[in-house]
């Protein structure tokens, strides 16, 4: 335990140091400190979107990378995700009021037969942090769930996740069904999960394989930028 003298008083830190401290606190899953830091930055006049992107999404990006590299494990990632949610709970109503930039809409879910959701949850949170609206279908999704959701929500992007080699092929079932229904070209399809790779993504007809949450966000952003450019030049 740290001595009383070593205790960090968040309100006494500069903006820059507070952001770094919040990223550390998020990494350590310190929910109350994240709530306090979020409020301090808002009180100092920070835009809600900036609070979301710099300390929170910045922190979760580090968590995502260390999870991928085997430095962090599932329990730590869950703690970090809970701390992030605490900050998001404060920011969400403010983001709605300020009309934070909406990049696009994504439907995401783990495929049928697979009940793993840590990676998917990280992607969902980071996508929200990047300005996307995210509809999370949860785990164990048959093809009907995906088709119904992307049509109903008028999504731009479909994200599918799998952590088992046995459930990976189901992604192709979903994409083939989209082709049969003549709707494949209306959506960007991103796939991810530990056993996947780029070759698999190409083989099943996905637009891109995303090795982690940070890559998923960048990939989604680049596809949406391209789409907005096409609309602008149409």
Backbone torsions as a table, in degrees:
resi	resn	phi	psi	omega
1	UNK	NA	144.5	177.9
2	UNK	-75.8	149.7	175.0
3	UNK	-68.2	158.8	177.2
4	UNK	-54.7	-39.1	-176.9
5	UNK	-63.8	-26.9	-176.2
6	UNK	-86.2	-6.1	-175.7
7	UNK	-62.6	133.0	-178.5
8	UNK	-88.4	125.9	175.9
9	UNK	-97.9	108.2	-172.0
10	UNK	-57.3	-39.8	-175.2
11	UNK	-67.1	-16.0	-179.8
12	UNK	-91.2	-6.4	-178.8
13	UNK	-82.2	150.5	173.0
14	UNK	-69.2	164.2	-180.0
15	UNK	-54.0	-46.8	-176.7
16	UNK	-62.4	-45.8	179.8
17	UNK	-67.9	-34.2	-180.0
18	UNK	-66.1	-41.1	177.7
19	UNK	-59.9	-46.1	179.5
20	UNK	-63.9	-41.0	179.1
21	UNK	-64.2	-40.6	179.0
22	UNK	-65.5	-37.5	176.6
23	UNK	-62.5	-40.8	176.1
24	UNK	-63.7	-45.2	-178.3
25	UNK	-64.0	-38.1	177.9
26	UNK	-63.5	-44.3	179.1
27	UNK	-57.1	-37.0	-179.0
28	UNK	-89.0	1.4	176.7
29	UNK	70.9	32.1	-176.2
30	UNK	-91.5	90.9	-171.8
31	UNK	-60.6	-50.1	-176.0
32	UNK	-63.8	-38.6	179.0
33	UNK	-65.5	-36.2	178.3
34	UNK	-66.6	-42.1	177.1
35	UNK	-61.1	-45.0	-178.8
36	UNK	-64.2	-46.4	-180.0
37	UNK	-61.4	-40.3	178.9
38	UNK	-60.6	-45.7	-179.6
39	UNK	-65.8	-39.4	-179.5
40	UNK	-61.5	-46.8	-178.5
41	UNK	-64.4	-38.8	177.0
42	UNK	-63.5	-42.8	178.2
43	UNK	-61.9	-29.6	179.2
44	UNK	-82.9	4.9	174.4
45	UNK	92.7	11.6	177.3
46	UNK	-69.7	140.7	173.1
47	UNK	-65.1	140.6	178.8
48	UNK	-53.5	-39.1	-178.3
49	UNK	-63.7	-36.8	180.0
50	UNK	-70.2	-38.4	177.1
51	UNK	-61.9	-40.1	-179.4
52	UNK	-64.8	-47.2	-172.3
53	UNK	-77.0	-43.1	-173.0
54	UNK	-76.2	-66.2	-179.5
55	UNK	-73.4	-41.3	-171.4
56	UNK	-81.0	-59.3	180.0
57	UNK	-66.3	-36.7	176.0
58	UNK	-57.6	-44.4	179.2
59	UNK	-66.6	-42.8	-178.6
60	UNK	-68.4	-28.0	176.5
61	UNK	-64.2	-41.9	177.6
62	UNK	-63.8	-44.3	178.3
63	UNK	-58.7	-46.2	-179.8
64	UNK	-59.5	-43.4	179.6
65	UNK	-65.2	-42.8	-177.7
66	UNK	-72.0	-28.2	174.7
67	UNK	-67.1	-45.4	179.3
68	UNK	-61.1	-38.6	-175.9
69	UNK	-86.0	3.2	176.4
70	UNK	79.7	14.2	178.5
71	UNK	-85.0	-38.0	175.5
72	UNK	-108.9	153.8	179.1
73	UNK	-120.5	174.5	-172.0
74	UNK	-50.6	-47.6	-178.0
75	UNK	-58.9	-40.7	179.5
76	UNK	-66.9	-39.1	180.0
77	UNK	-65.3	-38.9	177.9
78	UNK	-63.1	-41.3	177.7
79	UNK	-62.4	-44.3	178.8
80	UNK	-62.6	-42.0	-179.7
81	UNK	-62.7	-38.7	178.1
82	UNK	-66.4	-38.7	177.5
83	UNK	-65.2	-41.3	177.8
84	UNK	-60.7	-43.5	-179.6
85	UNK	-61.1	-35.4	179.5
86	UNK	-63.5	-42.5	176.8
87	UNK	-67.1	-40.9	179.9
88	UNK	-62.3	-36.2	-179.0
89	UNK	-60.3	-35.8	178.0
90	UNK	-73.2	-39.4	-172.1
91	UNK	-81.9	-30.6	-172.1
92	UNK	-54.6	-51.3	179.4
93	UNK	-61.9	-33.6	179.8
94	UNK	-70.7	-38.4	178.5
95	UNK	-63.8	-38.9	178.9
96	UNK	-63.2	-42.6	-179.5
97	UNK	-65.1	-42.7	-174.2
98	UNK	-83.3	-3.6	-179.5
99	UNK	59.7	51.9	178.6
100	UNK	-52.7	145.5	-176.5
101	UNK	-55.1	129.4	177.8
102	UNK	-99.5	116.8	-178.4
103	UNK	-76.2	-33.9	-175.7
104	UNK	163.3	-173.9	-177.0
105	UNK	-124.0	134.8	-177.9
106	UNK	-125.4	135.0	169.0
107	UNK	-103.8	130.3	-177.5
108	UNK	-136.2	147.6	177.7
109	UNK	-170.6	154.7	174.0
110	UNK	-81.4	143.3	-172.3
111	UNK	-75.2	164.8	-179.1
112	UNK	-51.3	134.4	178.2
113	UNK	88.4	-6.3	-176.1
114	UNK	-119.3	127.7	-176.9
115	UNK	-112.5	19.6	179.4
116	UNK	-89.1	134.3	-177.3
117	UNK	-138.5	5.0	-178.5
118	UNK	-62.2	-51.5	-179.6
119	UNK	-60.3	-43.9	179.3
120	UNK	-60.9	-42.8	-179.5
121	UNK	-63.3	-38.9	177.3
122	UNK	-62.6	-44.3	179.0
123	UNK	-61.2	-45.5	-179.8
124	UNK	-56.6	-47.9	-177.4
125	UNK	-66.2	-42.0	-178.5
126	UNK	-71.3	-33.0	175.9
127	UNK	-65.2	-42.7	176.5
128	UNK	-60.6	-42.5	179.8
129	UNK	-63.6	-26.6	180.0
130	UNK	-87.8	2.5	175.8
131	UNK	100.4	10.2	176.6
132	UNK	-90.9	148.1	169.1
133	UNK	-88.0	129.6	-174.5
134	UNK	-120.4	127.9	172.9
135	UNK	-108.6	110.2	-175.8
136	UNK	-96.9	116.7	-177.7
137	UNK	-85.3	-3.1	179.7
138	UNK	79.7	-145.1	-172.3
139	UNK	-108.5	167.5	168.6
140	UNK	57.5	51.2	-174.9
141	UNK	-96.0	121.4	171.5
142	UNK	-74.4	166.1	-176.0
143	UNK	-54.8	-36.7	-177.2
144	UNK	-58.8	-38.1	-179.0
145	UNK	-60.9	-44.9	-179.3
146	UNK	-64.8	-48.9	-176.6
147	UNK	-60.5	-47.8	-179.0
148	UNK	-60.6	-43.5	-175.9
149	UNK	-69.2	-44.0	-177.3
150	UNK	-67.0	-32.7	178.0
151	UNK	-72.6	-48.1	-176.6
152	UNK	-63.8	-42.4	-175.5
153	UNK	-84.8	-7.8	-174.9
154	UNK	51.6	52.0	-176.5
155	UNK	-72.9	158.9	173.2
156	UNK	-96.3	-33.1	-171.2
157	UNK	-129.6	139.6	169.9
158	UNK	-113.1	125.8	177.4
159	UNK	-113.5	130.1	177.6
160	UNK	-123.5	139.0	-177.8
161	UNK	-124.9	145.9	174.5
162	UNK	-150.1	142.1	178.0
163	UNK	-116.0	-5.0	-178.9
164	UNK	-112.6	139.9	177.8
165	UNK	-63.8	-26.8	-179.3
166	UNK	-73.7	-24.1	-178.1
167	UNK	-98.9	-14.9	179.5
168	UNK	-50.4	-46.8	-175.5
169	UNK	-60.6	-19.4	-178.9
170	UNK	-64.0	-23.9	177.9
171	UNK	-59.9	-37.2	179.6
172	UNK	-67.3	-35.0	178.0
173	UNK	-58.9	-43.9	-179.2
174	UNK	-65.3	-47.2	-178.5
175	UNK	-64.6	-42.7	178.5
176	UNK	-61.6	-37.4	177.9
177	UNK	-66.0	-39.5	177.1
178	UNK	-61.7	-39.7	179.1
179	UNK	-64.8	-46.6	179.5
180	UNK	-56.5	-38.1	-177.6
181	UNK	-83.7	-0.8	178.6
182	UNK	69.9	26.6	-176.2
183	UNK	-117.9	1.4	-174.5
184	UNK	-58.0	-41.5	-175.3
185	UNK	-72.6	-9.2	-179.0
186	UNK	-82.6	-9.0	-173.5
187	UNK	-135.1	149.4	169.9
188	UNK	-89.2	126.2	-179.6
189	UNK	-108.9	117.6	178.0
190	UNK	-112.0	136.2	178.9
191	UNK	-124.5	151.4	179.6
192	UNK	-159.9	169.7	-178.7
193	UNK	139.0	152.3	-172.6
194	UNK	-52.3	-43.4	-175.1
195	UNK	-81.7	-6.9	-176.1
196	UNK	-81.1	164.5	169.6
197	UNK	-150.2	178.4	-175.1
198	UNK	-61.1	-40.9	-179.3
199	UNK	-60.3	-42.6	179.9
200	UNK	-63.2	-44.3	178.9
201	UNK	-56.5	-43.8	178.9
202	UNK	-67.1	-43.0	-175.7
203	UNK	-61.3	-34.4	-177.8
204	UNK	-90.9	-5.0	176.0
205	UNK	90.6	19.1	175.3
206	UNK	-75.2	157.9	176.4
207	UNK	-73.2	-35.1	-179.5
208	UNK	-160.7	149.2	170.8
209	UNK	-100.5	132.5	-179.1
210	UNK	-116.0	116.3	-172.5
211	UNK	-73.9	-21.6	176.5
212	UNK	-155.5	178.3	-175.2
213	UNK	-63.8	-38.3	-179.3
214	UNK	-63.7	-42.0	178.4
215	UNK	-66.4	-38.2	179.4
216	UNK	-58.9	-43.7	-179.8
217	UNK	-63.6	-47.9	-178.7
218	UNK	-63.0	-41.2	180.0
219	UNK	-64.1	-46.3	179.6
220	UNK	-60.7	-43.3	179.3
221	UNK	-60.5	-43.6	-176.4
222	UNK	-67.4	-38.0	177.5
223	UNK	-65.8	-40.7	-179.7
224	UNK	-69.0	-36.7	177.7
225	UNK	-62.5	-41.7	178.7
226	UNK	-62.9	-42.7	-179.8
227	UNK	-63.5	-44.0	179.7
228	UNK	-63.5	-36.8	178.7
229	UNK	-66.0	-41.2	-180.0
230	UNK	-63.2	-41.8	179.2
231	UNK	-63.5	-41.7	-178.7
232	UNK	-63.7	-34.8	-177.0
233	UNK	-93.5	-2.5	-178.1
234	UNK	-69.3	NA	NA
